[in-house]
Amino acid sequence: MTTPFPNFEVMCETDEGAASGIPIMVTIKMNQRNDYHAIVGLTDDDGKLAVDADVLLAEVKTSLELFPGDYMPVDGTSTAFAQVLEVHAMTVSEIEAALHAYDLWHTVTSYPPDYRSNLEEGFKNLLQQSPRSLSVSISGMNSTPKPVRIKPISIPFPVTAAAHCA
């Protein structure tokens, strides 16, 4: 199957420079039913993360298999995909929600090997760096059969330690 998603690179920055070890989420916007959400990894020491289209396709496949009534297929012929990806650095509350979902679902579906430990590391990194804001930029996007718009989302927030990571 030809992927409708591009490969691209994310650069994550705080108000003080490159944001290392921050989890990045890609939202696959849909015209019908629910959007897909993929946690694609942690930024490196330079605040960068290469996003592979195959990771996005794997998330689509897993979500569709688990919840077929909640999602529409994404392929080269479907009009359900809105041709938009939103990319942002995850917040503390999003990381906590992802950890909770993992605890609920890891016995019935597969996750990448370091999924939980990466989320825990990202949580700790956010608290240590305590950024006033997080922004992402996109580069290196390859072409796709249909044009895809990638929308970077900036998060202006103070990170608070209102909750804890298990």
N, C-alpha and C positions, 0 to 999 in steps of 0.2 A: 504494500500500500504506500502510495506517495504521501508524505507528511504534509499537512496543511500549515505546519509551524516552521518558523525559521530557527536556525541556530543563531545565538547572539551572545554578547558579553555585557554584563552588568558591572557598573562601577558604583560603589556605595560610599558616601561621604557624610561625615558629621560636620558640625560647625567648626571643628578643629582639624579636619583633614580626612584621610582615608579611614574607613571603618572596617576593621578586620574582625573576622569571626562572627559576622552578623548573618542570620538566616534570611534568605530571600524567597519571597512568595510570588508566583505568577498566577494570575487569575485569567482563565480562558473564558472570555465573554461569549455568552450564547444568546441567540434570538428567541429560543424556546427552552422551556424548563429551567433547570438550575445551571449556574456557572460552575466550572471546574476550578479547583484551587490546588496548585502543586507547590510544595516546598521543595525547591530545587537545589539547595545546598547552602554552605557557609562561604562568605567572602574570604579571600586569602589575605595575606599580610598587607597587600597593596590595596585592599578593598574591592578586589575584582572577583568575578565568578563567571565562568563560561557556562551558558545554558544550552544543553543539547536537546534538539527537538524530540529525540527518542524518550527522554525523561518525561516530557509533556505527554507524549502518546501513551506511555506506560500508565500515567496517572488517569488518563481518560479511560483506558481499558479496564483498570482496576475499579474505578468508580462505577462505570457502566455495568460491570459484572456484579458488583455488590448491590447496586441500587438501580436496576434497569428502569423503573418507573420514574425516577428522579432526574435522569439525564437523557440527552439525545446523543446519538453517535456523531463523531466528528471525522469526516473523511472528505475526499476531494469532490464528492458529488452533493453533499449535504448543504442545505442553506441554513441549518441550525447554528453553525459557528458564525459569530458576528464579525469575524476577521479582525478582532481586537484582542490584544494581550495587555493586561495591566500588570506592572511590576513594581513591587515595593519591598522595603526592608520590614521584617516582621516586628511587631510591638511585643512587649512583655505579655500582654493579655492574649495576643494571638498565639504566642509560644505556649502559654499555659493551656489554652484550648486544644492545641495540637497534641500536647502531652496527654491530656485527658482522653482525647480521641484514640490515641495510640493505646493507652491502657485498656480502653473498651474493646478495641478491634484487633489488636495484634494476634490474638489467638485464632481468628477466623480469616485473616488475610495477611499477605506478606508485605513487609516494609523493607526498604534498603537496610543493609546490615548495621550502619551507624546512625540510623534515623533518630532514635531516642537520645543517644549520647551527643549528637550534633545539636539537637534542640536544647539540651541542658547546657552545653557549652555556649551556645548563642545567648541563652538567658543570662548566664554569668557574665559574658562579654558586654551585653547591654548594660547591666548594672555597674560593671567596672568602668566602662567608658562614660556612662551617664551623659549621653549627648542631649543637647537642647533640641536638636533636629536631626533627621536622617533624610538624605536625598539620594536618588539613584539616577544614573544616566545610562544610555544604551549605545553600544557601538558594534561594529562587525557583523551586522545582520546579513544573512544570505537571502537569496531570492526564494520565493515559493510560487506554486502554481497560480494562486490568487493573491493579490496584495494583502499584506497583514500590517496593521498599524500597532506599534508597541507604544503604550502610554506609561511613562514613568510617573509614579506617584510619590510625592515627598511627604514625609511625616514630621510636622512640626509639633514636638511634644517634649516635655521633660520626663525622663524615665524615672519611675518611682518604684520602690521596693515594697509595694502594697501587698504583694503576695510572695509566695516562696516556691521554689522548685524542689521536687522530691528527689 
